[in-house]
Amino acid sequence: MSEHYKRITMMEREEISIGLAQGWRYQEIARHLGRSPSTISREIARNSDSTGYRAVTAQTKAAQRCFRKPRKLVCDGRLRQIVLRGLRKQWSPQQISARLKQDYPNDEQLRVSAETIYTYLYVLPRGELRRELLGYLRQHHKKRRPRSRGEDRRGQIPDMISIEERPADVADRTVPGHWEGDLILGAHHQSALGTLVERTTRTTLLIPLKARDAQSVRKAFARRLRALPKQMKLSLTYDRGKEMAEHRLFTEDTQMQVYFAHPQSPWERGTNENTNGLIRQYFPKGTDFNAVSYYSIMKAQDRLNGRPRKVLNWKTPYEAFSELLR
């Protein structure tokens, strides 16, 4: 085995399960994950059961094989106690893994990945300890669940173009004019605010909405984007919310191609997801957007775009956007 080989993670198994459900070939899944086709083929062959390939089942089978030899958290009592102490503080496995490096910078033995912690927890035998430790996780599932079982629970949008067909220069942010979009929902899901973020400059547009049906969202988004210079209107990446069901008309209105992320994959629109978190500073959960004035929304937009950003070398989005138009 190559010293650079890394075991397949739970997240990768979820992606394999999603890919198979969507009819992808092994080569397509391998390319998506940056793995070799033989690795994907071997993973599916070894960890499928009578119902096919499922991420949770595959993870369990792989973990059980691994536990034929003692694992790190089983053998190393000191490390195990530190991990359990973190869990009892309701720290996530990711937080525990990161803090070990900070708290014990010179002790390479005290290193464990978040995935190893999850694996340890979910292969524990049934009993009080397992119930206790799983109870400290944010999601108290008895079994580890994938984010998606390959299904878009909200139904299909006609003629979707997958994010996989998005040009490479969108992903690496070398060309400005590519946007990510979403809705922030208000109290009781009775109101919404549209959000659009340009991937290169992080320029944010906040769009008041009278309703969140497909026609209302399409018209509001298109009206706002039409005012932009042509070179800043190239594409929009969106999740599979039904409010973008009229994406073909949106493209006719704006000349912007719409690409759809995979189901339950917010990291594929990470810029928008992170920005939505910033927006919540101005409009906390429970806000009724029907009661928020246009002036207040525009003021928040101005504040967001006037904040220096580390990713922009401490320029503001307004400054970065303006420089591109010179």
GIGI-V583733 format. One record per residue. N is the residue number from 1. SS is DSSP state (~ for helix, > for strand, _ for the rest). BURIAL is + if it has 16 or more other C-alpha atoms within 10 Angstrom, else -. Layout:
BEGIN
n:ss:burial
N:SS:BURIAL
N:SS:BURIAL
END
This chain:
BEGIN
n:ss:burial
1:_:-
2:_:-
3:_:-
4:_:-
5:_:-
6:_:-
7:_:-
8:_:-
9:_:-
10:~:+
11:~:-
12:~:+
13:~:+
14:~:+
15:~:+
16:~:+
17:~:+
18:~:+
19:~:+
20:~:+
21:~:-
22:_:-
23:_:-
24:_:-
25:_:-
26:~:+
27:~:-
28:~:+
29:~:+
30:~:+
31:~:-
32:~:-
33:~:+
34:_:-
35:_:+
36:_:-
37:~:+
38:~:-
39:~:-
40:~:+
41:~:-
42:~:-
43:~:+
44:~:+
45:~:-
46:~:-
47:~:+
48:_:-
49:>:-
50:_:-
51:_:-
52:>:-
53:_:+
54:_:+
55:~:+
56:~:+
57:~:+
58:~:+
59:~:+
60:~:+
61:~:+
62:~:+
63:~:+
64:~:-
65:~:-
66:~:-
67:_:-
68:_:-
69:_:-
70:_:-
71:_:-
72:~:+
73:~:+
74:~:-
75:~:-
76:_:-
77:~:-
78:~:-
79:~:+
80:~:+
81:~:-
82:~:-
83:~:+
84:~:+
85:~:-
86:~:+
87:~:+
88:~:-
89:_:-
90:_:+
91:_:+
92:_:+
93:~:+
94:~:-
95:~:-
96:~:+
97:~:+
98:~:-
99:~:-
100:~:+
101:~:-
102:~:-
103:~:-
104:_:-
105:_:-
106:_:-
107:_:-
108:_:-
109:_:-
110:_:+
111:_:+
112:_:+
113:_:-
114:~:+
115:~:-
116:~:+
117:~:+
118:~:+
119:~:+
120:~:+
121:~:+
122:~:+
123:_:+
124:_:-
125:_:-
126:_:-
127:_:-
128:~:-
129:~:-
130:~:+
131:~:+
132:~:-
133:~:+
134:~:+
135:~:+
136:_:+
137:_:+
138:_:-
139:_:-
140:_:-
141:_:-
142:_:-
143:_:-
144:_:+
145:_:-
146:_:+
147:_:-
148:_:+
149:_:+
150:_:+
151:_:-
152:_:-
153:_:-
154:_:-
155:_:-
156:_:-
157:_:+
158:_:-
159:_:-
160:_:+
161:_:+
162:>:-
163:~:+
164:~:-
165:~:-
166:_:+
167:_:-
168:~:-
169:~:-
170:~:+
171:~:-
172:_:-
173:_:-
174:_:-
175:_:-
176:_:+
177:_:+
178:>:+
179:>:+
180:>:+
181:>:+
182:>:+
183:>:+
184:>:+
185:>:+
186:_:+
187:~:-
188:~:-
189:~:-
190:_:-
191:_:+
192:>:+
193:>:+
194:>:+
195:>:+
196:>:+
197:>:+
198:>:+
199:_:+
200:_:+
201:_:+
202:_:+
203:_:+
204:>:+
205:>:+
206:>:+
207:>:+
208:>:+
209:_:+
210:_:-
211:_:+
212:_:+
213:_:-
214:~:-
215:~:+
216:~:-
217:~:+
218:~:+
219:~:+
220:~:+
221:~:+
222:~:+
223:~:-
224:~:-
225:~:+
226:_:-
227:_:-
228:_:-
229:_:-
230:~:-
231:~:-
232:~:+
233:_:+
234:_:+
235:>:+
236:>:+
237:>:+
238:>:+
239:_:+
240:_:+
241:_:+
242:~:-
243:~:+
244:~:+
245:_:+
246:_:+
247:~:+
248:~:+
249:~:-
250:~:+
251:~:+
252:~:-
253:~:+
254:~:+
255:_:+
256:_:+
257:>:+
258:>:+
259:>:+
260:>:+
261:_:+
262:_:+
263:_:+
264:_:+
265:_:-
266:~:-
267:~:-
268:~:+
269:~:+
270:~:-
271:~:+
272:~:+
273:~:+
274:~:-
275:~:+
276:~:+
277:~:-
278:~:-
279:~:+
280:_:-
281:_:-
282:_:+
283:_:+
284:_:-
285:_:-
286:_:-
287:_:+
288:_:+
289:~:+
290:~:+
291:~:-
292:_:-
293:_:-
294:~:-
295:~:-
296:~:-
297:~:+
298:~:-
299:~:-
300:~:+
301:~:+
302:~:+
303:~:-
304:~:+
305:~:+
306:_:-
307:_:-
308:>:-
309:>:-
310:~:-
311:~:-
312:~:-
313:_:-
314:_:-
315:>:+
316:>:+
317:~:+
318:~:+
319:~:+
320:~:+
321:~:+
322:~:-
323:~:-
324:~:-
325:_:-
326:_:-
END
